[in-house]
Amino acid sequence: MTIKEIHESYIKGEISISEVVDRVFENIKNRENEINAYISLYEDEARERAVDLEKNLNPEKPYLYGIPIAVKDNISTKDMDTTCGSRILLGYRPPYNATVVNRLLENGAIIIGKTNMDEFAMGSSGEHSYFGPTRNPHNIDYVPGGSSSGSAAAVAADEAVAALGSDTGGSIRQPASFCGVVGLKPTYGRVSRYGLVAFGSSLDQIGPITKSIFDAAVIFSTISGIDPKDSTSADAPVPDINEIFQGYEDQKYKVGIPDEYFTEGLHPEVKDGVLQVAKKFEKAGYEIERISLPHTEYAISVYYIIATSEASSNLARYDGVRYGFRARDFRTLDEMYKKTRTEGFGDEVKRRILLGTFALSAGYYDAYYLNAQKARRLIRQDFDRAFKKVDLILTPVSPTPPFKIGEKITDPVSLYLSDVFTVTASLAGLPAISIPCCKTSSGLPIGFQLMARPFDEKSLFRAGRLFEEHLKDG
Ligand code: GLN
């Protein structure tokens, strides 16, 4: 059931909050052994909160009131584990909540658990977790995507009604696409990053993973808005849920299809699926136009220089003193740092720290980091130009459908390349959404991506809902 459906059932008195919590934990019991969507669960706390919330239930309550929600394990939760899928944070419990968590709680949400993820949000398959891989609920031999693997899998397997993920270069959108659910990366600055464990600070954004566009909009409008605790959060007005969808069926957008996103490497079933979406929008009266984003070819290189550079700096704080895990058997302080980081970080995280440290080192800084920043600007300018002509840009989310567990883990570069369609919106700071459109011949989900102008999430929701409710099955 969606947030909207559960909310309406609460108001009508058809189901109680405790019953919904029971159902979710029932599903968790049935499927969690094979899916591995969660790192930690808080069943007793959730049941207690449900009983408390029931006492004050009334029709005025917000949509999230009494809704069981899963939170990615790199988002700080007071008195709940926050491991980032890493050994180095074993046992760490933040003394405070991320701003997004407080906003969910203030609106009556129930946090049921913390979801599995690629370590420190580095990865696209959910396989780089200290806690073992997450599996795709549609077929457990396949990856659910990553890095928000557990959040997407939990929603798809009905182990949560909705979830929060984080997206640095696609980590909400790509797993949403692989699991057949909706995932939104808001505009950079839209949602407070206070309490989100930093990976690439100039790219990271928290966003919803849900079963419907409406639900995504509910969470978006709840968690967005300026936060004095995050100086990069933007003071832009946040549309409320009614405003977002008012008259959405009658609005006709102009949609651009960029040539650079439909090249040879694109899997034929993904290509067909996304082009079908364009046709359906056109039939519904949208104007479809071919466009060009010429600097797309640099996006992967630029992203992997900037993200790793920022990561190498952000991850310096894990030293065995301040948080979580500390290695045993050391003689000197230096040895303690070294052993802790050697044993605490997994291979992918180490690879990124090495790459980033290299890119930032004196002598290479100009050649790599500075050039990457210049190319990042060009990528942003491509979008600025395109959005003078069109309102939305339609693309695939990932060049392939979900792949098999183990298929790419030994080849990091092939995994990096699979981020080609999602890193661009991250580099440009744009809002982008992943929406399920169809399935492969073997029944695995395929999603499409819509991008919009900065702070225009509203158009993503309006076009998305039109597709979901009126075009998808037409
Ligand atoms: N897959 C990309 C990476 O590995 C994106 C990760 C993310 O968005 N957190 O960096």
Boltz pocket constraint, residues with backbone or C-beta under 6 A from the ligand:
constraints:
  - pocket:
      binder: B
      contacts: [[A, 120], [A, 121], [A, 122], [A, 123], [A, 124], [A, 146], [A, 147], [A, 166], [A, 167], [A, 168], [A, 169], [A, 170], [A, 171], [A, 172], [A, 199], [A, 307], [A, 415], [A, 419]]
      max_distance: 6.0
